[in-house]
Amino acid sequence: MINRIQTIVSREVHPLKPAVVTVATFHAGLKENIIADRAEFTINVRTLDSDV
């Protein structure tokens, strides 16, 4: 999901319309050797054109 979000601007927004999509936080468990059953993240979208 994170990889897909990071390619939205480069693949789906016209090059002359500035936009930024930022994955701001990512939380998926407390231990590095245990696969978490869920993950939460927040994103921030910024653009100068509301149509974008």
Buried (B, 14 or more C-beta within 10 A) or exposed (E): EEEEBEEEBEEEBEEEEEBEBEBEEEEEEEEEEEEEEEEEEEEEEEBEEEEB
